[in-house]
Amino acid sequence: MSGKWLVLVLFLAVTTTLLNMAIFVSQISTAAIARGGINAGKLLDDDDFTDGLTKIIRKTVRDYCTVGKRNGIDC
């Protein structure tokens, strides 16, 4: 019984390794521009996304300058 479990675990380990290798190779072989460039362009065209990003950046700068005034940092 112990040998059957060992064979099953070994089989699952080899199968998982081969599957991970196949995914890794497909990620490398696909050009980065094809994976991310098109989606990033669509995201920057989204008005809700850019408005939200602008609000986050403004709040971060405002918070930094508020803390900076207390610590003598010039904004």
C-alpha positions as CSV (number, residue, x, y, z in Angstrom):
1,M,0.0,0.0,0.0
2,S,2.9,2.4,0.8
3,G,4.4,1.9,-2.7
4,K,1.1,2.8,-4.4
5,W,1.0,6.1,-2.5
6,L,4.6,6.8,-3.4
7,V,3.9,6.2,-7.1
8,L,0.8,8.5,-6.9
9,V,2.7,11.3,-5.2
10,L,5.6,11.0,-7.7
11,F,3.2,11.0,-10.6
12,L,1.4,14.1,-9.3
13,A,4.7,15.9,-8.7
14,V,6.0,15.2,-12.2
15,T,2.6,16.2,-13.8
16,T,2.6,19.4,-11.8
17,T,6.1,20.2,-12.8
18,L,5.5,19.6,-16.5
19,L,2.3,21.7,-16.4
20,N,4.2,24.6,-14.7
21,M,7.0,24.3,-17.3
22,A,4.4,24.5,-20.1
23,I,2.8,27.6,-18.6
24,F,6.3,29.2,-18.1
25,V,7.3,28.6,-21.7
26,S,4.1,30.0,-23.0
27,Q,4.5,33.1,-20.9
28,I,8.1,33.6,-22.2
29,S,7.2,32.9,-25.8
30,T,4.4,35.5,-25.9
31,A,5.7,39.0,-26.5
32,A,5.3,41.4,-23.6
33,I,3.7,44.0,-25.8
34,A,1.0,41.5,-26.8
35,R,0.3,40.6,-23.2
36,G,0.2,44.0,-21.6
37,G,0.5,46.8,-24.1
38,I,-2.9,46.5,-25.6
39,N,-4.7,46.2,-22.2
40,A,-2.8,49.1,-20.7
41,G,-3.8,51.3,-23.6
42,K,-7.4,50.4,-23.1
43,L,-7.1,51.1,-19.4
44,L,-5.7,54.6,-19.9
45,D,-8.6,55.4,-22.2
46,D,-11.1,54.6,-19.4
47,D,-12.2,57.9,-17.9
48,D,-13.3,56.3,-14.6
49,F,-9.8,54.8,-14.2
50,T,-7.9,58.0,-15.0
51,D,-10.2,60.1,-12.7
52,G,-9.7,57.6,-9.9
53,L,-5.9,57.5,-10.5
54,T,-5.8,61.3,-10.5
55,K,-7.6,61.5,-7.2
56,I,-5.3,59.0,-5.6
57,I,-2.2,60.9,-6.8
58,R,-3.5,64.2,-5.6
59,K,-4.4,62.8,-2.2
60,T,-1.0,61.2,-1.9
61,V,0.8,64.5,-2.8
62,R,-1.5,66.4,-0.4
63,D,-0.8,64.0,2.4
64,Y,2.9,64.1,1.7
65,C,3.0,67.9,1.7
66,T,1.0,68.0,4.9
67,V,3.4,65.7,6.7
68,G,6.3,67.4,5.0
69,K,5.4,70.8,6.4
70,R,5.6,69.4,9.9
71,N,9.0,67.8,9.2
72,G,10.4,70.8,7.4
73,I,10.1,69.3,3.9
74,D,9.5,72.0,1.2
75,C,6.7,71.0,-1.2
